[in-house]
Amino acid sequence: MDRGELRRWLGRGGALWLLFCALLAQAAEPVALGRDSGFRIDLHAGLSLLRDPGHALDPAQAWQALAEGRFRPVQESASYGFSHDAFWFALRVENRDHPARRWLLTVEQPRLDRIDLWWRDAAGASHTARLGDALPFAERSEPHRFPNTALDLGAGEAVDILLRVESSSSIQLPLALYTPNELYRASYDGQAGAGLYYGLLLALLLYNLAVLLSIRDPTYLYYVAYVAAFGLLMLSFNGVGFQYLWPDSPEWQNTSLPFSIGAVLCTTVMFAASFLDLNQHLPALARALRYSVAVFAALIAFAFTRWRYDITIVFNLGVIALGLVVTAAAVICARRGYRPAWYYLIAWTLLIGGGIALPLSSFGVIPRTVLTEYSVQFGSAAEMLLLSFSLAYRIHLLRDANERLATEARELLEQRVSERTLELAATAQRLEQANRQLRESSLRDGLTGAYNRRYLDQSLDAIWQAAQAGSPLFSLLMIDIDHFKAINDNHGHTAGDDCLRTVAQRLRDACEVPGGFVARYGGEEFMAVLPGLGTHEAATMGQRLRLAVSASPVPIEGAALTVTVSIGVASFDARHTGSLAELLRLTDQALYRAKRSGRDRVVAAVD
Ligand SMILES: Nc1nc2c(ncn2[C@@H]2O[C@H](COP(=O)(O)OP(=O)(O)OP(=O)(O)O)[C@@H](O)[C@H]2O)c(=O)[nH]1
């Protein structure tokens, strides 16, 4: 209704006006201002209410309804929740002898969208005013976060006031009269507190943003987003944002509340899921929460439409439901021994505690103090501070866990390396042994186990070199089994082999000369190499070998044979100048002579 309409209405209803006023006086207790009333007068006790669900009433009809006694006194701390209804309030204020004349009619909450006022002063002039955050901030009489309008009411004067309230936010009408000075004086503490609060939020936001940029942990991203969303919610809720940040944008003032509630809801859940590591601890719930957040994030778009009222209700229900789910998840994680979950629960409790302290103090359950008055701010500030510390603690835990994992991995690696080294060493040892065996077997005769011809040749070369270099004394024994062909012929080739093995063993056992050895020269012939022995000692050794062979019969398949050997001896010493081949030839000649002279004997070579 514009001013013209109002004037017409007042003209039409002028006759009824006095009657309405008289009835009003009977219907509701007027609020009396006296010398002792102070400079802020609570008008709540004088309010009467009529709900108008269909928005059917105009002001004249509302005055009429008041006159008919259809208004009801409002109850103590009345809150009417979210509603599409129009709410008509009426009251009468009488200034008996209060010295102040100029007053500010103030609605002590900043979220109501639209408050229309009509009143008539002592001189009979009618007035109208519009308040609420659906109107530009400049429409207020004083630039204060609480909607207010100036009202003249001198001593001895009375005024009848009619208000119509309509809002997409929760409906409450905490109405008071202030003297202008008192309105500002009463705001000092609140303003200082708000400065402190938003300063703290901003500091937390910037600090954690810096941490986020440096460590790029998504939990910090959700935390920063949560602090930003919560800050926006408080700015919108307290009217501070409208006062300082967007005074010319009532549209955004009304959008910002559902928008920020939705944002708080989404960021709270994202932060909780990340902070509590729900992907790890409760993966199914983490998935469900992700879907819920996606849905709520999409619903935020409705904050920009005319359904913002309905979406605010949905978000509030979402906050309650998901708040309970997140709390339960934190309890489960904490009970499973995840320590950061305890910090989260404490922080959460601080916020919830702050959230319920205000209504409890409003209902008188706990005393009303500065702490309870600003309990939401205290609770949320404490919550965000603690969460910020908890984030750092969580990083500390993660770093510890990383270091532990790194140490374990290093120890495991070291253990593996040493195991592998041991295995390699054992393999190398086995390989070396195999090589030794291979080398050894390549130098041994396969049948008799004595050194083979290859070894003999290599050794003779070495001995010959040593002899040339100054250790000239050594002897060779050429040993040949007597009539061996007859053994083969009479007892078979296998028996011959057995005989060869036994003779070889007996020769090796008896040849006890340091550095000396017995090798199979070929067929049934053996050679003993005797370093350091001259002809005489070599011949003695030859005798010893000969007797070792013939001392006892050689067992062959089913029989035992007496086996003898003939031995030729040749020595090399400093006097010799011939070659190794010549020495071998001498040895062979000595053997030949031993054979020729009857076998089973030792014959030394004649130089
Ligand atoms: N069973 C067996 N016989 C061998 C082996 N090597 C050589 N012989 C045999 O040794 C015999 C050597 O015979 P001979 O050279 O005639 O010499 P002998 O019969 O010992 O006669 P004297 O040397 O003159 O006493 C041959 O019959 C060869 O076949 C062997 O590894 N195993």
The ligand as an ORCA input file, in Angstrom:
! r2SCAN-3c Opt
* xyz 0 1
  N      90.538   -102.896    -17.874
  C      91.262   -101.940    -18.417
  N      92.297   -102.272    -19.195
  C      93.103   -101.309    -19.748
  C      92.859    -99.964    -19.528
  N      93.837    -99.254    -20.184
  C      94.621   -100.125    -20.816
  N      94.193   -101.406    -20.539
  C      94.761   -102.635    -21.007
  O      96.035   -102.787    -20.436
  C      96.703   -103.754    -21.212
  C      98.144   -103.428    -21.335
  O      98.774   -104.500    -21.826
  P     100.229   -104.521    -22.200
  O     100.669   -103.210    -22.760
  O     100.415   -105.636    -23.197
  O     101.074   -104.796    -20.979
  P     100.991   -105.974    -19.861
  O     100.007   -106.980    -20.214
  O     100.780   -105.297    -18.587
  O     102.375   -106.544    -19.926
  P     103.649   -105.910    -19.234
  O     103.478   -104.483    -19.173
  O     104.738   -106.211    -20.202
  O     103.801   -106.554    -17.952
  C      95.981   -103.774    -22.531
  O      95.315   -105.035    -22.661
  C      94.963   -102.675    -22.436
  O      93.803   -103.026    -23.111
  C      91.758    -99.616    -18.733
  O      91.512    -98.475    -18.495
  N      91.047   -100.643    -18.224
*
